[in-house]
Amino acid sequence: MLLRRTAVPLLALALLAGPVLAACGSDEPAESADALLERAKRTLDEAESAHFVLGSEGAPSSGTVLVGGEGDIARPASFDGTLQVLALGSSLDLEVVSVDGTVYAQLPFTSGFSVIDPAQFGIGDPGALLDPETGISQLLVEAESAELGEERRVDGTVVREVTAELPGDLVQQILTSQDPSQPVQARFSIATDGGELRRAELTGPFFEAGTDATYTLELSDFGADVEITAPATG
């Protein structure tokens, strides 16, 4: 999408510059908020893998909730990383591996992995995050009242922000919510060149009904060579 300036006859230069000048003089961007979200979904659905970092603000000091994490997700349904869970008043870093719907974790005070039900730790199956039907990309196409925000540069990449409202019940299925009837406010940062979703900031009643908190998900390394296998259990 970059135009290179070359020495060309004046007429050819005018023909090349005409559309560009018209676009620059227009108040309307070339791509709408909905179109950018749809492109981001296609890009994410085509990615074989991605690295993610999850953070949160406003987490409670009690209960069992997911407050952060980092790891790799790969198709068709696998994950390898560390999830930070608040349980019994303490923050636990759980090493988690998910392969084809089975979730393994190395629990505190153990030396190996065990098969777990992720719901008991307040989380879903992280291996499903790239599933086009149930994963992260669903947030992009179910977004309502989408509006374009500012364009900025992040780590050398130009991203466009899109603000939108997400159905609370959908967010509950993918992440969590203590009041699925309430919508979740979203701010997406999408690379304008490649269409990758780089950041999603979600604000809603994740930990307590009537009280907003924020999850921030950052994605990178799309399509990296990632191999995830089920660990031995004992």
N, C-alpha and C positions, 0 to 999 in steps of 0.2 A: 504493500500500500504506500510505499515511499516513491515519490517522484524525483528523478534525477535531472538536474539542470544540464543541458547539453547545448552546444553551439549548433543551432538549426536556423533555417530561413525564418524571416519574420512572420510569414503567413502560417507556417507550421507551428511556430511558437504561440501564435494567437489561438490556433485551433486547440492546442494542448492546454493552454492556460484558461481558456474561456470557462469550461465547467468547473475548474478548481476555484477560480475567482468567484463564480456564482455561489459555490458551496460555502466559501469563506464568508460571503456577505449575507448568508441566510441565517436567520435565527433558529431554524429548525435543524436538528442533527440528522445525519444521513440514516441513522438506525434508531428506531424507537426503543423504549424501555422493554416492551414485551418481546420485540424481535431479538434484543440483546440477551434477554433471559432464555429465550428458546435456543439461541445459538450456544449459550453456555451449557444448557442441558445436553445438547447433541455432543458437544465436545467432551463433557464429563462421561456421557454414556459410551463414548468411543474409546475412552482412556483405559488401558489395560491395568494401570496401577496409579496410585498417588500416595504421597506422604501427607499426613495431617497432624496438626497441633491443635488441641482443644484447651481453652481456658474459660474461666467463669468469674463473675462478680456477683456478690449478693448471696452467696451460699450460706445456709444456716450453720449453727454450731452443733446441731444434733440431728439425728436421723441417719438414714443411709442414702447417700446421693452421689452421683458422678460430678466431680468438680473439675476434672482436667484429664489430659492424656496426650500421648504422642505415639505414632506408629505408622506402619505401612498397610494399605489396603490393596487387594489385588483381585482380579476376576478369576473364576466366577464368584467366589464367596469365601474370601480368606482375609485374615488380619494377623498382624504380629506387632506387638508393642506393649506399652505400659499405660494403664489407666489409673488415675488418681481418684480414689473413692473415700468419702467421709463415712465412717461407720463407728458407732459407739464413742463418739466424741474425738476420734483420732483419724488422721489422714493416712490412708494406706496406699502404697504404690504396688499395684498388682500387675505382674507380668502375665499377659493374656495372649493366647493364640486361638484363632477361630478358623476352622476348616470345614467347609461344606455343612454348615449348620451345627456343628459340635464345637462348644466353647470350652477351652482349657485355661486354667489359671494356677499360678503358683501362689498358694495361700500363705499368710503369715505363719511363721514357725514351722514351715514344711520345707523339704529339700527337693521336692519334685512337683510335677503338674498333676492336677486332678480335673476331671470333667465337672463343670459347674452349670447351674442355671443362672444366667446373668441377671435375671430379674431380682434375685435375692440381694444383689449389690446395686440395685437401682439403675441398671443399664440394659440395653437391648443387645442383640448380636452384632458386634462391630464388623463382622465379616459381610454383613448385608448392606454396608454403606454405599457400595457401588452398584447395587442392584437397580436397574432402571425403573422397576415397578415399585420398589419400597424404600429406596435409598435416598441419598442427599439430593439427587437431581430432581426428585419430585417437588422439592421446595421451590424450584425455579419455575416450573410450569403451573403450579397451583397458586402462585403469588397473585394478589389482587391489588388494584389501585397502584400499579407500578409507575414510578416516576424517575426520570433521569436526574442524577445528582452531578457533582463536580467531577472533572477529569483530573487525575493526578498521577504522579510517577512513584512507583513502589519498587525498590531494589532494581531500578533500571527499566521497569516495565510500566507502560502507560495503562492505567485502569480507569474504568468509568464506574461510578457508584450508581446503584439503583436502589431506591427505597420502595418498600412494598409491605403489604399486610398478608400474613399467612393464617390459614385456618388452624385453630388451636388443636383440633382433633388430629390433624395430619402431623403436626409437630410432636404430639404425644406419641404417635406411632413410631416416629423416627428417632426422637430424642427423649423427651419427657414433658409432662405438664401436670400441674395439680388442679387445673381448671380448663379442660379442653374446650369449654364453651367460649372462652376468651381468645380473641385473635392475638397473634404474636407479631410484633413489629420487626421488620428485617431490613438490614442494610447490606447489600451485596457489592463486592468489588470484583469487576470482571475485566480481564485483559482485553483491550479493544482490538488487538492484532490477532491473537490466537483464540480468543473466546474462552479461555480457562477461568473458572471461578477460583479466585485467589483467596477470598475472605468472605465469610458470612457472619454478621453480627446479629444475634437474635435476642430480643427482649420480651419477656413474658413471665407468667406465673409458674416458673419451673420448679421452685422448691416449696412454695406456699401460696395457696389461693389468695388473691387480693394483693399480693406483693410481687412487684416485678424484680427479676434478676436477669442477668445477661450471660449468654454463652457466645464465645467467639471461636469460630472454626477457621483455620488457615490451611490451605491446600498448596502443595508444590510437587515438583518432580513427577509430573504427569508422564506416564509411559515408561518409567524407569524399570530396569530389569530386576524384578522382585520374585523370589521363590520362597513360598511358605509351605511348610509341611507340619503335620500333626506331631506334637511332642510325645515322647514316651511317658506313660503314667505309671505310678507305683503306689 
